[in-house]
Amino acid sequence: MVELLISLLKTARPRQWLKNFSLAAALMFSGKFFELPSIILVAWTIAIFSILTSSIYFINDIVDLNRDRLHPFKKLRPIASGKLPVPLALFFASMGVFISFYLASNLSFFFFIICLIYFVLQLVYSFFLKNQIILDVFSIAASFILRVYAGAIILNYHISIWFLLCVTSLALFLAVGKRRAELALLDKELASSHRKTLSHYSADLLDGYLSTFAASAWLAWALFTFFESPPIIFGRSIFYSFLPLTISGTNKWLMITIPVVIYGVMRYLSIIYQGSRAESPERVLLSDKPLLSSVLLWVILVVWVIYGIGNY
């Protein structure tokens, strides 16, 4: 019984829930980061989305059963190794999808629609898109974008076009990095057996994609800090009165996060070429102290600029 519970938990991939914290992006930039009702609402949406994503992991592992057995790490997954029977995994997947849809529909109709779109996208990806070059990367990136939109919809917050471009570029960067890491981890013959699209991706091609999206990710964030003024939550502070107008705007202070973003992109780019580590972005974030520190510093700086500078 204990072994079965462990197998269920491993298949649910709680570590992957880290991605769902991107639903809180709108909470940070909307000016509601310290409002308890908004915090509870977003926390509830993250929990619902985590149930849905875990259910999809069950389905993916069932669909990829034979391919995972060719992978040096994925062959140890409970379903691939035979520790978790397929019928039982299918039962838990169905229950998770039903529960998440039910809770989402009670919370918000439009949040339910986002969850439904995400679920359909993942199904299409599992059965078709993962075998289509370029479209497989687009699908992975779309899942990140839907998460951000889900959080924005639940708070009724308008997402800046520059921030959306930043999220899109970063999502594509992570998706291409995942493919590049897989290519580095597996030899060419085994790579194509595990994932068909890897036979069409060359190292040079993926390197070109990485350069493009790495540059567009930090540039989009820079443009966001240039042109978008986040809300000053507590009004104009005395701190501003000592500064010239040239450097006193909240959006100008948000520019101090640009070097942190550039460092984070460069650090992750260096990790990608280490192979197995970058195959799982959440594993990298939790295990690489410099990268984790840069993310935490970015969060602290953004919160300080939006919620701290404007405080009396």
MARKOLZA-556764 format. One record per residue (C-alpha): residue number from 1; residue in three letters; x, z, y. Coordinates in steps of 0.05 Angstrom, whole numbers. Layout:
  sero  tido       x       z       y
   NUM   Ala       X       Z       Y
...
END
This chain:
  sero  tido       x       z       y
     1   Met       0       0       0
     2   Val      56      18      48
     3   Glu      93     -46      31
     4   Leu      29     -86      45
     5   Leu      20     -53     113
     6   Ile      92     -68     131
     7   Ser      82    -140     110
     8   Leu      20    -145     154
     9   Leu      56    -116     213
    10   Lys     116    -162     204
    11   Thr      70    -223     201
    12   Ala      33    -199     264
    13   Arg     101    -201     300
    14   Pro      91    -144     350
    15   Arg     157    -163     382
    16   Gln     124    -228     404
    17   Trp      73    -189     444
    18   Leu     127    -185     497
    19   Lys     108    -256     517
    20   Asn      38    -232     533
    21   Phe      63    -189     590
    22   Ser      66    -254     629
    23   Leu      -9    -242     638
    24   Ala      12    -188     687
    25   Ala      45    -238     734
    26   Ala     -18    -244     776
    27   Leu     -24    -169     778
    28   Met      44    -164     812
    29   Phe      35    -220     863
    30   Ser     -38    -206     879
    31   Gly     -23    -139     912
    32   Lys     -60     -99     859
    33   Phe       1     -75     820
    34   Phe     -15      -2     835
    35   Glu     -91      -5     831
    36   Leu    -113      32     769
    37   Pro    -176      -9     754
    38   Ser    -135     -74     758
    39   Ile     -80     -44     715
    40   Ile    -130     -23     661
    41   Leu    -164     -91     664
    42   Val     -99    -129     655
    43   Ala     -75     -82     600
    44   Trp    -140     -95     563
    45   Thr    -131    -171     569
    46   Ile     -60    -165     543
    47   Ala     -85    -125     483
    48   Ile    -139    -177     468
    49   Phe     -90    -235     476
    50   Ser     -41    -199     430
    51   Ile     -94    -194     375
    52   Leu    -106    -269     383
    53   Thr     -33    -289     382
    54   Ser     -19    -245     321
    55   Ser     -76    -278     285
    56   Ile     -47    -346     300
    57   Tyr      20    -324     271
    58   Phe     -15    -311     205
    59   Ile     -44    -382     207
    60   Asn      23    -412     226
    61   Asp      59    -378     169
    62   Ile       7    -403     120
    63   Val      14    -475     146
    64   Asp      90    -471     148
    65   Leu      97    -437      80
    66   Asn     140    -491      48
    67   Arg     181    -506     110
    68   Asp     196    -433     122
    69   Arg     226    -427      53
    70   Leu     280    -476      75
    71   His     299    -434     135
    72   Pro     355    -381     129
    73   Phe     314    -328     166
    74   Lys     242    -350     161
    75   Lys     244    -351      85
    76   Leu     245    -275      89
    77   Arg     177    -273     123
    78   Pro     123    -237      81
    79   Ile      81    -299      67
    80   Ala     140    -345      53
    81   Ser     172    -293       8
    82   Gly     107    -280     -30
    83   Lys     100    -207      -9
    84   Leu      36    -223      28
    85   Pro     -16    -264     -11
    86   Val     -43    -325      26
    87   Pro    -117    -306      16
    88   Leu    -106    -237      46
    89   Ala     -67    -266     104
    90   Leu    -123    -316     117
    91   Phe    -174    -259     117
    92   Phe    -136    -219     169
    93   Ala    -125    -281     211
    94   Ser    -200    -296     211
    95   Met    -217    -224     229
    96   Gly    -167    -223     286
    97   Val    -192    -288     316
    98   Phe    -265    -264     312
    99   Ile    -249    -196     343
   100   Ser    -207    -225     400
   101   Phe    -260    -278     417
   102   Tyr    -315    -225     416
   103   Leu    -277    -178     462
   104   Ala    -256    -235     508
   105   Ser    -327    -261     515
   106   Asn    -351    -191     534
   107   Leu    -297    -184     586
   108   Ser    -301    -251     621
   109   Phe    -330    -319     604
   110   Phe    -271    -356     635
   111   Phe    -221    -311     601
   112   Phe    -256    -328     536
   113   Ile    -249    -402     552
   114   Ile    -174    -393     563
   115   Cys    -169    -357     496
   116   Leu    -208    -413     462
   117   Ile    -163    -467     493
   118   Tyr    -102    -428     471
   119   Phe    -128    -421     400
   120   Val    -146    -495     395
   121   Leu     -78    -515     423
   122   Gln     -42    -472     371
   123   Leu     -83    -502     315
   124   Val     -68    -573     339
   125   Tyr       5    -554     346
   126   Ser       9    -526     276
   127   Phe     -23    -586     243
   128   Phe       0    -643     287
   129   Leu      38    -632     352
   130   Lys      97    -595     322
   131   Asn     115    -660     287
   132   Gln     113    -701     351
   133   Ile     176    -707     392
   134   Ile     169    -682     465
   135   Leu      96    -663     453
   136   Asp     120    -604     411
   137   Val     159    -577     470
   138   Phe     100    -589     517
   139   Ser      55    -549     471
   140   Ile     102    -489     470
   141   Ala     107    -492     546
   142   Ala      32    -497     553
   143   Ser      22    -433     515
   144   Phe      63    -396     568
   145   Ile      24    -428     625
   146   Leu     -42    -409     593
   147   Arg     -19    -336     590
   148   Val      -5    -335     665
   149   Tyr     -72    -368     680
   150   Ala    -108    -318     636
   151   Gly     -81    -261     677
   152   Ala     -98    -296     742
   153   Ile    -169    -312     721
   154   Ile    -184    -241     700
   155   Leu    -163    -217     770
   156   Asn    -194    -277     806
   157   Tyr    -126    -292     837
   158   His    -104    -360     864
   159   Ile     -36    -381     835
   160   Ser      12    -413     883
   161   Ile      31    -484     865
   162   Trp     105    -466     872
   163   Phe      98    -407     826
   164   Leu      60    -450     775
   165   Leu     116    -501     779
   166   Cys     167    -446     767
   167   Val     128    -421     706
   168   Thr     122    -492     679
   169   Ser     196    -506     687
   170   Leu     216    -439     657
   171   Ala     169    -450     598
   172   Leu     198    -519     585
   173   Phe     268    -490     591
   174   Leu     253    -436     538
   175   Ala     218    -487     493
   176   Val     277    -536     495
   177   Gly     325    -478     486
   178   Lys     288    -458     422
   179   Arg     296    -529     395
   180   Arg     370    -531     415
   181   Ala     382    -465     380
   182   Glu     348    -490     316
   183   Leu     392    -552     317
   184   Ala     454    -509     325
   185   Leu     432    -461     270
   186   Leu     413    -512     217
   187   Asp     453    -572     192
   188   Lys     423    -640     205
   189   Glu     393    -651     136
   190   Leu     364    -582     131
   191   Ala     340    -584     203
   192   Ser     297    -646     191
   193   Ser     268    -615     128
   194   His     249    -552     165
   195   Arg     222    -587     227
   196   Lys     212    -663     230
   197   Thr     223    -669     305
   198   Leu     294    -642     298
   199   Ser     314    -707     265
   200   His     295    -743     330
   201   Tyr     328    -693     378
   202   Ser     403    -702     387
   203   Ala     446    -647     416
   204   Asp     461    -690     477
   205   Leu     388    -705     490
   206   Leu     369    -631     487
   207   Asp     428    -613     531
   208   Gly     401    -662     583
   209   Tyr     332    -631     579
   210   Leu     362    -561     586
   211   Ser     400    -581     649
   212   Thr     337    -611     679
   213   Phe     291    -552     667
   214   Ala     344    -499     682
   215   Ala     353    -530     751
   216   Ser     279    -540     764
   217   Ala     263    -468     743
   218   Trp     307    -433     794
   219   Leu     293    -486     848
   220   Ala     218    -477     840
   221   Trp     226    -402     847
   222   Ala     270    -413     909
   223   Leu     217    -457     940
   224   Phe     164    -405     924
   225   Thr     204    -353     963
   226   Phe     215    -403    1020
   227   Phe     143    -425    1030
   228   Glu      97    -372    1001
   229   Ser      86    -305    1035
   230   Pro      65    -251     985
   231   Pro      16    -199    1011
   232   Ile      43    -141    1052
   233   Ile       5     -86    1018
   234   Phe      13     -27    1065
   235   Gly      21     -62    1132
   236   Arg      82     -74    1176
   237   Ser     135     -19    1168
   238   Ile     181      13    1219
   239   Phe     237     -20    1179
   240   Tyr     214     -88    1207
   241   Ser     216     -65    1279
   242   Phe     292     -60    1277
   243   Leu     301    -130    1252
   244   Pro     296    -197    1289
   245   Leu     238    -242    1270
   246   Thr     287    -289    1237
   247   Ile     297    -243    1178
   248   Ser     237    -196    1182
   249   Gly     186    -236    1141
   250   Thr     168    -210    1072
   251   Asn     177    -279    1042
   252   Lys     247    -282    1070
   253   Trp     265    -217    1036
   254   Leu     239    -245     971
   255   Met     296    -294     975
   256   Ile     344    -239     953
   257   Thr     317    -249     882
   258   Ile     343    -320     879
   259   Pro     414    -302     855
   260   Val     384    -257     802
   261   Val     341    -315     776
   262   Ile     400    -362     776
   263   Tyr     441    -311     737
   264   Gly     385    -301     686
   265   Val     379    -376     675
   266   Met     454    -384     667
   267   Arg     459    -324     620
   268   Tyr     403    -351     575
   269   Leu     434    -420     577
   270   Ser     499    -390     550
   271   Ile     461    -354     495
   272   Ile     426    -418     472
   273   Tyr     491    -446     445
   274   Gln     501    -385     401
   275   Gly     448    -413     354
   276   Ser     404    -362     319
   277   Arg     396    -314     378
   278   Ala     361    -363     424
   279   Glu     313    -386     369
   280   Ser     271    -326     388
   281   Pro     268    -315     465
   282   Glu     237    -245     458
   283   Arg     293    -225     411
   284   Val     344    -247     462
   285   Leu     309    -210     518
   286   Leu     307    -145     479
   287   Ser     378    -149     451
   288   Asp     419    -179     507
   289   Lys     433    -124     558
   290   Pro     457    -169     615
   291   Leu     395    -213     610
   292   Leu     348    -154     603
   293   Ser     381    -121     663
   294   Ser     372    -184     705
   295   Val     298    -187     687
   296   Leu     287    -114     704
   297   Leu     326    -121     769
   298   Trp     282    -181     787
   299   Val     219    -141     775
   300   Ile     244     -82     815
   301   Leu     264    -127     874
   302   Val     198    -165     874
   303   Val     158    -100     872
   304   Trp     201     -70     926
   305   Val     193    -130     972
   306   Ile     118    -136     963
   307   Tyr      99     -63     958
   308   Gly     158     -25     988
   309   Ile     182     -61    1051
   310   Gly     112     -62    1080
   311   Asn     100      13    1069
   312   Tyr      98      59    1129
END
